[in-house]
Amino acid sequence: MSKEEEFKQLNKGESKEETSIPEKEVDKEKENYSPENNKELIEDKLREDLDKLETRPKSLKNEIEEEKKQIKNLKTSGKLSRLLSLAKTKGAHYAVDIVKQMNDPYMLDALHDLLVQEGLSDDIE
């Protein structure tokens, strides 16, 4: 018996109505999906995130600046060690913000690798 015949036999007696999903069960969000709607949702989320960043208290900005100054004077392994410690105590975003202020792509990449290795990368993604 061929695969097609087996398929026909398995589906024998099933009406089209039984195999189709009722429209009532179709998720309305999927039904209304369009690239334009998706783009708007992404833009809204980005605006919210930017607002959160811009409303960061000045004391936190000053704290990050101070940490950056202290870390810049360390050797690479010391920098990573200190940043990992900060990520564990104050959060991965905090450590990443410090590295971004340092404007050091190598250090940012190394920190990201370390955060992934330590299982802390979920906080930043």
C-alpha positions in Angstrom: 0.0 0.0 0.0 1.4 3.4 -1.0 1.8 6.3 1.5 -1.0 8.2 -0.3 -3.4 5.2 0.1 -2.5 4.9 3.7 -3.1 8.6 4.3 -6.5 8.3 2.5 -7.5 5.3 4.6 -6.5 7.0 7.8 -8.5 10.1 7.0 -11.5 8.1 5.6 -14.7 9.2 7.1 -13.4 12.5 8.5 -15.3 15.4 7.3 -13.6 18.7 6.5 -15.5 20.3 9.4 -13.8 17.9 11.9 -10.3 18.7 10.7 -10.6 22.5 10.5 -10.1 24.8 13.5 -13.2 26.8 14.3 -12.9 30.5 13.7 -13.8 31.2 17.3 -10.6 29.5 18.5 -8.3 31.5 16.1 -6.2 33.9 18.1 -7.3 37.4 17.2 -3.8 38.8 17.6 -2.5 36.4 14.9 -5.5 37.1 12.8 -4.8 40.9 12.9 -1.0 40.5 12.4 0.7 42.7 9.9 4.3 43.9 9.7 3.1 47.4 10.3 1.4 46.4 13.6 4.5 44.5 14.6 6.7 47.6 13.8 4.5 49.8 16.0 4.7 47.3 18.9 8.5 47.3 18.7 8.7 51.1 18.5 6.4 51.4 21.5 8.6 49.0 23.5 11.7 50.8 22.5 10.2 54.2 23.6 9.3 52.7 27.0 12.8 51.3 27.4 14.4 54.7 26.5 12.1 56.5 28.9 13.3 54.2 31.7 16.9 54.9 30.8 16.5 58.6 30.6 14.7 58.8 34.0 17.6 57.0 35.8 18.3 58.9 39.0 21.4 61.2 38.9 22.8 59.4 42.0 22.9 56.2 40.0 24.5 57.9 37.1 27.1 59.3 39.4 27.6 55.9 41.0 28.2 54.3 37.6 30.7 57.1 36.7 32.6 56.5 40.0 32.7 52.7 39.4 33.9 53.3 35.8 36.8 55.5 37.1 37.9 52.9 39.6 37.6 50.0 37.2 39.5 51.8 34.4 42.7 51.7 36.5 42.6 47.9 36.9 44.2 45.3 34.7 41.9 43.4 32.3 41.4 40.4 34.7 40.7 42.7 37.6 38.2 44.7 35.5 36.3 41.6 34.6 36.4 40.3 38.2 35.1 43.6 39.5 32.4 43.8 36.8 31.3 40.2 37.5 31.0 41.0 41.2 28.9 44.0 40.4 26.7 42.0 38.0 26.0 39.5 40.8 25.3 42.1 43.4 23.7 45.0 41.5 22.6 43.2 38.3 24.0 42.6 34.9 22.5 45.8 33.5 24.5 47.8 36.0 27.8 46.1 35.0 27.0 46.5 31.3 26.2 50.2 31.8 29.6 50.7 33.4 31.4 49.1 30.4 29.4 51.1 27.9 30.5 54.2 29.7 34.1 53.0 29.4 33.6 52.9 25.6 35.7 49.6 25.4 34.2 47.2 22.9 36.7 44.4 23.8 35.7 44.7 27.5 32.0 44.7 26.6 32.4 41.5 24.6 34.5 39.9 27.3 31.9 40.8 30.0 29.1 39.4 27.9 31.0 36.1 27.5 31.6 36.0 31.2 27.9 36.8 32.0 26.8 34.0 29.6 29.3 31.6 31.3 28.0 32.5 34.7 24.3 32.3 33.7 23.6 36.0 34.2 23.0 36.9 30.6 19.2 36.5 30.9 19.2 39.8 32.8 20.5 41.7 29.8 18.7 40.1 26.8 
